[in-house]
């Protein structure tokens, strides 16, 4: 059956994917907003939440690449009409992925203080980083498990169930944040930053349980580990390894940015925490069309429908740019109120307002990168994605950051480097897609 590529079919996948995609950054934004207004050690708690959040995001993105690999393979087999040949693949992939995550979780527990010291955390901020991470890290395997099953649903062209789970998780997290951070007089003590960590952990556990039940009830995919190993497991591992290296390069940029902001002083890491959470929120908002491209792109490639694939790329970019334009308008109109949501520290807000416009101006470039990134994952082009990120990070972001630092641009240098980073990523993906698929379209 030919896959329709139109406004309705794309948005049936993109809208739920957008809602589910913003779940994780929404959890971080909720923590940031609530933690930033804690009456005791508010500034230090905000900085600690930002440092730990960045490190955990790195771990999740580095090891969560199985999701994209599973989605790509399942969608391609679905398009080719051979889905039964990979029914036992997800269980095998998830088993090894979760096992690896547990090993890394246990290994980091013993060197928590050293890890955050490397990120320039000191004194009270370091103490808060350690206590916050010690709780939140246990949600790490749960999040990877949830993400992997989201990838299965995405490959099956279903982004609705992940959306439902994400909404439940986000709402639960907000409720628990207010209860555990600030407490309920006479019933629940105020746990402050640790309360935010417990809220996130409980929400992640509930999401993992619910998505597992949905997988068993609503699909033919089973989580029982059976042998022999699926023939596509080797390809999935190599795809995941390429994305693993890519994620390391991606997070190198994010971690270096956190380190440089922390080194500038408390108000800068506080402002950076607000800015990067908004940046990630916008990224996942736009990434809904990348998710649609991921699901539909793999299926169209499996069916060898190159004209449909070309049309999909054009439309997802157009829709993504429309969304980014809307986000830019919102950012401009609510420039000051947005900052007030996250902190009541005047010096943090003044620093944040100084670079917020740079983040807003970069949104169209982000759209190109995020939308095509999702499409390329669905096409299985993991090696090229790896090379693009390595180039953008080590020949774009890092040189731009330290050149800006040398020129005395201070905090601006970090966010100008992000603009350079995204520009290289977006243009490289446009060039590759046109070069590879335009001849195939013309020959069909």
C-alpha positions as CSV (number, residue, x, y, z in Angstrom):
1,X,0.0,0.0,0.0
2,X,1.4,3.4,-1.1
3,X,2.2,5.8,1.8
4,X,0.4,9.2,1.4
5,X,2.6,12.2,2.0
6,X,0.4,15.2,2.8
7,X,-0.4,17.6,5.6
8,X,-2.7,15.2,7.4
9,X,-0.5,12.1,7.3
10,X,2.6,14.0,8.3
11,X,0.9,15.8,11.2
12,X,-0.8,12.7,12.4
13,X,2.7,11.6,13.3
14,X,4.3,15.0,14.0
15,X,1.8,16.4,16.5
16,X,1.8,13.4,18.9
17,X,5.6,13.1,18.4
18,X,6.1,16.8,19.3
19,X,4.0,16.3,22.5
20,X,5.9,13.2,23.5
21,X,9.2,14.6,22.5
22,X,9.0,17.6,24.8
23,X,8.3,15.4,27.8
24,X,12.0,15.1,28.9
25,X,12.9,18.8,28.4
26,X,9.6,19.7,30.0
27,X,10.6,17.6,33.1
28,X,13.9,19.6,33.1
29,X,12.1,22.9,32.6
30,X,9.7,22.1,35.4
31,X,12.6,21.3,37.7
32,X,14.4,24.5,36.6
33,X,11.4,26.7,37.2
34,X,10.5,25.3,40.6
35,X,14.1,24.8,41.8
36,X,15.0,28.4,40.7
37,X,12.4,29.7,43.2
38,X,13.5,27.6,46.2
39,X,13.7,29.9,49.2
40,X,16.9,28.2,50.5
41,X,20.0,28.1,48.3
42,X,17.9,29.0,45.2
43,X,20.7,30.1,43.0
44,X,23.0,27.2,44.0
45,X,20.1,24.7,43.5
46,X,19.4,26.2,40.0
47,X,23.1,25.8,39.0
48,X,23.2,22.3,40.4
49,X,20.1,21.2,38.5
50,X,21.6,22.7,35.3
51,X,24.9,20.9,35.7
52,X,23.3,17.5,36.6
53,X,20.6,17.8,34.0
54,X,23.2,18.4,31.3
55,X,25.3,15.4,32.4
56,X,22.2,13.1,32.6
57,X,21.0,14.3,29.2
58,X,24.4,13.4,27.8
59,X,24.2,9.8,29.2
60,X,20.6,9.4,27.9
61,X,21.4,10.7,24.5
62,X,24.6,8.7,24.2
63,X,23.0,5.4,25.2
64,X,19.5,6.1,23.9
65,X,20.5,5.7,20.3
66,X,19.0,2.2,20.0
67,X,15.6,4.0,19.8
68,X,16.5,5.5,16.4
69,X,18.1,2.4,15.1
70,X,15.1,0.2,16.1
71,X,12.7,2.7,14.5
72,X,14.7,2.9,11.3
73,X,14.8,-0.9,10.8
74,X,11.2,-1.5,11.8
75,X,9.9,1.2,9.5
76,X,12.0,0.0,6.5
77,X,10.7,-3.6,7.0
78,X,7.2,-2.3,7.4
79,X,7.5,-0.4,4.1
80,X,8.9,-3.5,2.4
81,X,6.0,-5.7,3.8
82,X,8.4,-7.9,5.8
83,X,7.7,-6.8,9.4
84,X,7.5,-10.4,10.7
85,X,11.2,-10.9,9.9
86,X,12.2,-8.4,12.7
87,X,9.6,-9.2,15.4
88,X,12.2,-10.6,17.8
89,X,14.8,-7.8,17.2
90,X,13.5,-5.2,19.7
91,X,13.7,-7.5,22.8
92,X,17.3,-8.4,21.9
93,X,18.3,-4.8,21.3
94,X,16.6,-3.5,24.5
95,X,18.1,-6.2,26.7
96,X,21.7,-5.4,25.7
97,X,21.0,-1.6,25.9
98,X,19.6,-1.8,29.4
99,X,22.4,-4.1,30.6
100,X,25.0,-1.5,29.4
101,X,23.1,1.3,31.1
102,X,23.1,-0.5,34.4
103,X,26.9,-1.0,34.1
104,X,27.4,2.7,33.5
105,X,25.0,3.7,36.2
106,X,26.9,1.6,38.8
107,X,30.3,2.8,37.6
108,X,29.4,6.5,37.9
109,X,28.0,6.3,41.5
110,X,31.5,5.9,42.9
111,X,32.9,9.0,41.2
112,X,30.0,11.4,41.3
113,X,32.0,14.2,43.1
114,X,34.9,13.9,40.7
115,X,32.6,14.1,37.7
116,X,31.0,17.3,38.8
117,X,34.3,18.8,39.9
118,X,35.4,18.4,36.3
119,X,32.4,20.5,35.3
120,X,33.7,23.3,37.6
121,X,31.1,22.7,40.4
122,X,32.5,23.8,43.8
123,X,31.4,24.3,47.4
124,X,27.6,24.3,48.0
125,X,26.8,23.7,44.3
126,X,29.0,20.6,44.3
127,X,27.2,19.3,47.4
128,X,23.8,19.8,45.8
129,X,25.0,18.2,42.5
130,X,26.0,15.0,44.4
131,X,22.7,14.7,46.3
132,X,20.5,15.5,43.3
133,X,22.4,13.1,41.0
134,X,22.4,10.3,43.6
135,X,18.6,10.2,43.3
136,X,17.9,11.1,39.7
137,X,20.5,8.6,38.2
138,X,18.3,5.6,39.1
139,X,15.8,6.8,36.5
140,X,18.4,6.5,33.8
141,X,17.7,2.8,32.9
142,X,14.0,3.5,33.1
143,X,14.2,6.4,30.6
144,X,16.3,4.3,28.2
145,X,13.8,1.5,28.4
146,X,10.9,4.0,27.7
147,X,12.8,5.6,24.8
148,X,13.5,2.2,23.2
149,X,9.8,1.3,23.2
150,X,8.9,4.7,21.9
151,X,11.2,3.8,19.0
152,X,9.3,0.6,18.4
153,X,6.0,2.5,18.2
154,X,7.6,5.1,15.9
155,X,8.8,2.4,13.5
156,X,5.2,1.0,13.4
157,X,4.0,4.5,12.4
158,X,2.4,5.1,15.8
159,X,3.3,8.2,17.8
160,X,0.0,8.5,19.6
161,X,0.8,6.0,22.5
162,X,4.2,7.7,23.3
163,X,2.3,11.0,23.4
164,X,-0.2,9.6,26.0
165,X,2.6,8.2,28.1
166,X,4.6,11.5,27.9
167,X,1.6,13.6,29.0
168,X,1.0,11.3,32.0
169,X,4.7,11.5,32.9
170,X,4.9,15.3,32.6
171,X,1.7,16.0,34.5
172,X,2.7,13.6,37.3
173,X,6.1,15.2,37.5
174,X,4.7,18.7,37.9
175,X,2.3,17.6,40.6
176,X,5.1,15.7,42.5
177,X,7.5,18.7,42.1
178,X,5.1,21.0,43.9
179,X,4.4,18.5,46.6
180,X,8.0,17.3,47.3
181,X,10.0,20.4,46.7
182,X,7.9,22.8,48.7
183,X,6.1,20.2,50.9
184,X,2.6,20.2,52.4
185,X,2.4,21.7,55.8
186,X,1.8,19.0,58.4
187,X,1.9,16.1,55.8
188,X,5.0,16.2,53.6
189,X,8.3,17.9,54.5
190,X,9.9,20.3,52.0
191,X,12.7,18.4,50.3
192,X,13.8,21.3,48.1
193,X,16.3,20.1,45.4
194,X,16.1,16.4,46.4
195,X,12.3,16.6,46.1
196,X,12.7,17.6,42.5
197,X,14.9,14.6,42.0
198,X,12.4,12.2,43.6
199,X,9.6,13.7,41.5
200,X,11.5,12.9,38.3
201,X,12.4,9.4,39.3
202,X,8.9,8.4,40.3
203,X,7.5,9.9,37.0
204,X,10.1,7.9,35.0
205,X,9.2,4.7,36.7
206,X,5.5,5.2,36.0
207,X,6.2,6.0,32.3
208,X,8.3,2.8,31.9
209,X,5.6,0.6,33.4
210,X,2.8,2.1,31.3
211,X,4.7,2.0,28.0
212,X,5.6,-1.7,28.7
213,X,1.9,-2.6,29.3
214,X,0.9,-0.8,26.0
215,X,3.5,-2.6,24.0
216,X,2.3,-6.0,25.3
217,X,-1.4,-5.1,24.8
218,X,-1.3,-3.1,21.5
219,X,1.4,-4.7,19.3
220,X,2.6,-8.2,18.3
221,X,6.1,-7.3,19.5
222,X,7.2,-9.4,22.5
223,X,9.8,-8.5,25.1
224,X,10.8,-12.2,25.6
225,X,14.4,-12.7,24.7
226,X,14.7,-15.5,22.2
227,X,17.5,-17.0,20.1
228,X,19.0,-17.2,17.6
229,X,19.9,-13.6,17.2
230,X,18.0,-11.7,14.5
231,X,19.9,-11.1,11.3
232,X,19.4,-7.3,11.6
233,X,21.0,-7.1,15.1
234,X,24.5,-6.6,13.6
235,X,23.3,-3.7,11.5
236,X,21.4,-2.2,14.5
237,X,24.5,-2.4,16.6
238,X,26.6,-0.7,14.0
239,X,24.0,2.0,13.5
240,X,23.8,2.5,17.2
241,X,27.6,2.7,17.5
242,X,27.7,5.4,14.9
243,X,25.0,7.3,16.7
244,X,26.9,6.6,20.0
245,X,29.9,8.4,18.6
246,X,27.7,11.1,17.2
247,X,26.0,11.6,20.6
248,X,29.4,11.9,22.2
249,X,30.3,14.7,19.8
250,X,27.0,16.4,20.4
251,X,27.3,16.2,24.1
252,X,30.9,17.4,24.0
253,X,29.5,20.7,22.8
254,X,26.8,20.8,25.5
255,X,29.1,19.8,28.3
256,X,31.9,22.3,27.2
257,X,29.2,25.0,27.1
258,X,28.1,24.1,30.7
259,X,31.8,24.1,31.9
260,X,32.6,27.4,30.3
261,X,29.4,29.0,31.7
262,X,30.1,27.6,35.2
263,X,33.7,29.0,35.1
264,X,32.3,32.5,34.4
265,X,30.4,32.5,37.7
266,X,27.1,31.5,39.4
267,X,24.9,34.0,37.6
268,X,26.2,32.7,34.2
269,X,25.5,29.0,34.8
270,X,22.1,30.0,36.2
271,X,21.3,32.0,33.0
272,X,22.8,29.2,30.9
273,X,20.6,26.6,32.6
274,X,17.5,28.7,31.7
275,X,18.6,29.3,28.2
276,X,19.7,25.7,27.4
277,X,16.4,24.3,28.8
278,X,14.4,26.7,26.6
279,X,16.7,25.7,23.6
280,X,16.1,22.0,24.2
281,X,12.4,22.6,24.6
282,X,12.3,24.4,21.3
283,X,14.4,21.7,19.7
284,X,12.1,18.9,20.7
285,X,9.1,21.0,19.7
286,X,10.5,21.3,16.2
287,X,11.8,17.7,16.3
288,X,8.2,16.5,15.9
289,X,8.6,16.9,12.2
290,X,11.9,15.1,12.4
291,X,10.1,12.2,14.1
292,X,7.5,12.2,11.3
293,X,10.3,12.1,8.8
294,X,12.0,9.3,10.7
295,X,8.8,7.1,10.7
296,X,7.6,7.9,7.2
297,X,11.1,8.2,5.6
298,X,12.1,4.7,6.6
299,X,8.8,3.3,5.3
300,X,9.1,5.2,2.0
301,X,12.7,4.0,1.6
302,X,11.7,0.4,2.3
303,X,9.0,0.7,-0.4
304,X,11.6,2.5,-2.8
305,X,9.2,5.4,-3.2
306,X,11.8,8.1,-3.8
307,X,9.4,10.7,-5.1
308,X,7.4,10.4,-1.9
309,X,10.6,10.7,0.1
310,X,11.6,13.9,-1.7
311,X,8.1,15.3,-1.1
312,X,8.3,14.3,2.6
313,X,11.6,16.2,3.1
314,X,10.2,19.4,1.5
315,X,7.0,19.4,3.5
316,X,8.5,18.5,6.9
317,X,11.1,21.3,6.5
318,X,8.3,23.8,5.5
319,X,6.1,22.8,8.5
320,X,9.1,22.9,10.8
321,X,10.1,26.4,9.7
322,X,6.5,27.5,10.3
323,X,6.6,26.2,13.9
324,X,10.0,27.8,14.5
325,X,8.6,31.2,13.2
326,X,5.8,30.8,15.7
327,X,8.3,30.1,18.5
328,X,10.3,33.1,17.5
329,X,7.3,35.4,17.7
330,X,6.4,34.0,21.2
331,X,9.9,34.5,22.4
332,X,10.0,38.1,21.2
333,X,6.5,39.0,22.6
334,X,7.2,37.4,26.0
335,X,10.9,38.1,26.2
336,X,10.9,39.3,29.8
337,X,8.0,37.2,31.3
338,X,9.7,33.9,30.1
339,X,12.7,34.6,32.2
340,X,10.6,35.5,35.3
341,X,9.1,32.0,35.2
342,X,12.5,30.4,36.0
343,X,14.1,32.6,38.5
344,X,13.6,35.6,40.8
345,X,17.4,36.3,40.9
346,X,17.9,39.7,39.3
347,X,21.5,39.1,38.2
348,X,20.6,35.7,36.7
349,X,17.7,37.3,34.7
350,X,19.8,40.2,33.4
351,X,22.5,37.8,32.2
352,X,19.9,35.6,30.5
353,X,18.1,38.5,28.8
354,X,21.5,39.5,27.3
355,X,21.8,36.3,25.2
356,X,18.1,35.2,24.8
357,X,17.8,37.0,21.5
358,X,20.8,35.0,20.1
359,X,18.9,31.8,20.9
360,X,15.7,33.1,19.2
361,X,17.6,34.1,16.0
362,X,19.1,30.6,15.7
363,X,15.7,28.8,15.6
364,X,15.4,28.6,11.7
365,X,18.9,27.0,11.5
366,X,17.9,24.6,14.2
367,X,14.8,23.5,12.2
368,X,16.9,22.5,9.2
369,X,19.2,20.4,11.4
370,X,16.6,18.8,13.6
371,X,14.1,17.9,10.8
372,X,16.6,16.4,8.5
373,X,18.4,14.7,11.3
374,X,15.2,12.8,12.1
375,X,14.7,12.0,8.4
376,X,18.3,10.7,8.0
377,X,17.9,8.4,11.0
378,X,14.8,6.9,9.4
379,X,16.9,6.3,6.3
380,X,19.6,4.6,8.2
381,X,22.3,7.2,7.3
382,X,23.9,7.0,10.8
383,X,27.5,7.1,9.5
384,X,27.0,10.4,7.8
385,X,25.2,11.8,10.8
386,X,28.2,10.8,12.9
387,X,30.6,12.6,10.5
388,X,28.5,15.8,10.4
389,X,28.4,16.1,14.2
390,X,32.1,15.4,14.5
391,X,32.8,18.1,12.0
392,X,30.3,20.6,13.4
393,X,31.6,20.1,17.0
394,X,35.4,20.0,16.5
395,X,35.7,22.3,13.5
396,X,32.8,24.6,14.2
397,X,31.5,24.8,17.8
398,X,34.8,24.5,19.7
399,X,36.9,26.9,17.5
400,X,34.1,29.4,17.5
401,X,33.7,29.2,21.3
402,X,37.3,29.7,22.1
403,X,37.8,32.4,19.4
404,X,34.9,34.3,20.9
405,X,36.4,33.8,24.4
406,X,39.8,35.0,23.1
407,X,38.1,38.1,21.6
408,X,36.5,38.9,25.0
409,X,32.9,38.1,24.1
410,X,32.4,36.3,27.4
411,X,28.9,34.6,27.7
412,X,28.0,35.6,24.1
413,X,30.8,33.4,22.8
414,X,29.0,30.2,24.0
415,X,25.7,31.0,22.2
416,X,27.4,32.3,19.0
417,X,29.2,29.0,18.9
418,X,25.8,27.2,19.1
419,X,24.7,29.2,16.0
420,X,27.8,28.1,14.1
421,X,27.3,24.5,15.2
422,X,23.7,24.3,14.0
423,X,24.5,26.1,10.7
424,X,27.1,23.5,9.8
425,X,24.8,20.6,10.7
426,X,21.8,21.9,8.8
427,X,23.6,22.8,5.6
428,X,25.6,19.5,5.5
429,X,22.3,17.5,5.7
430,X,20.6,19.6,2.9
431,X,23.6,19.0,0.7
432,X,23.7,15.3,1.3
433,X,20.0,14.7,0.8
434,X,19.9,16.6,-2.5
435,X,23.1,14.9,-3.8
436,X,21.8,11.3,-3.0
437,X,18.1,11.4,-3.6
438,X,17.6,14.0,-6.4
439,X,19.1,11.6,-9.1
440,X,16.9,8.7,-7.8
441,X,13.8,10.9,-8.1
442,X,14.7,11.9,-11.6
443,X,15.2,8.3,-12.6
444,X,11.8,7.1,-11.4
